[in-house]
C-alpha cells in the first residue's frame, strides 16, 4: 500500500506545482507524470488478477507473424486465444516477432496507451494533472492493469474523437474500425460520431435528467431492460459478436453499477447545470465534452443494472476530469483550490478503496519486473 500512497501523493504534488507555472511549461510536468505511470503500469509483475494470467497465456502460445499468417484460419483452434479479436492477437504476434516476451508486451501496451492519452486529451485541458488524478481513481487499474484489449480501443478513441468536432467522418470511422479489431465493445463508438448533430442547451440537459433519473428504479426492480434490444443480434453474422451480445442482453441485473458511482455522476451533472453558461464560454471544446458526458446518463440510470456496461462507460469517463478542469477555471483562485481539494479527497477514497477491495487485495504489494531483474526479451 505504501507504494500506491507515494504514487498518488506524487501525482497530487505535480498537480499543485502545475497550478502556478506558465502554460508552455506545464507539458513537462504532465509528461513526467505520465512517464511514471507508464512505467508503473507497463512493468507490473503478475498484477491484474486472473486477466493477467489469461493475457500471458495467450501471448506465450501465439507464434511469430510468419506462422500467424500461414495459420490464420486456424488461430482459435491451434492456440490459446480465448476468443480474442484478431487485431489484439496480431499485436501480440508482432511483439513476439521483434524478440520481446510478455513483459515487453505489457510495456509496449502501456506506452501506446499513455502516448495516446496525452496526444488525444491535451487539447481539451488546461491542467492535465487534474485529469490524471481523476484517471487514477476511475480508469488507472482497470484499463492499464486488467483490460488490455479494451484499453487499446480507448486509446484509439482518444486519438479519433477530435475528428467528430472537425467533421471528418472517414478518418473517425476508419479508426473505429481498427478499434473493433481489438475489442468488439468499440462498436459503440460508431454512432457516437452523430452527437455532433445534437445542439446542446441547459434546458435539454435538465429535460434529459428528468427523463432518465426516475429510470434508476428499473435497476432496483431487476427489470431485464436489455432484452428489448434482442432484435439487434440477428443483424450481425459474426459469431463472436452474437455470443457477446447474447451474454449482454441476458445478463441478470444482479451486479449493478454501484449507486455511489451513479450519485457521483449526478453530482457532477448538477454542477454542470448550475454553471452551464460559464462552462460553455470557457472553452471552444466545452459543448463537445458535455455531449460525451451526457452519453453516460442512461448508463448510470436506465442501464445501471448491467455491470457489463462498464465497458461502454470507460470510453467517456475521461470527460469527468475535463469538466472538473473547466469548473476549476470559472471562479477565483480560492475556489479553484477548494474544488481541487474536494476532487483529490474523493479520488483518493476511490483509488485506495479499489486497491483494498479488488480481488481481496491482490494488487498489493506492487511489484515490478525491473526489480526482479527480468528481461523484456526472449522467453
Protein Blocks (a to p, Z undefined) as FASTA:
>chain_A
ZZmmmmmmmmmmmmmmmmmccfklmmmmmmmmmmmmmmmmmmgghiaijmlmmmmmmmmm
pccfklmmmmmmmmmmmpcnkopafklmmmmmmmmmnopafklmmmmmmmmmmmmmmmmm
mmmpfblmlmmmmmmmmmmmmmmmmmmmlmmmmmmmmmmmmmmmnopaklmmmmmmmmmm
momklmmmmmmmmmmmpccdfklmmmmmmmmmmmmmmmmnopafklmmmmmmmmpcbfkl
mmmmmmmmmpccfbccdfklmmmmmmmmmmmmmmmmmmmmmpfklmmmmmmmmmmmmmmm
mmmmpmklmmmmmmmmmmmmmmmmmmmmmmcfklmmmmmmmmmmmmmmmmmmmmmmgggh
plpccddfklnopafehZZ
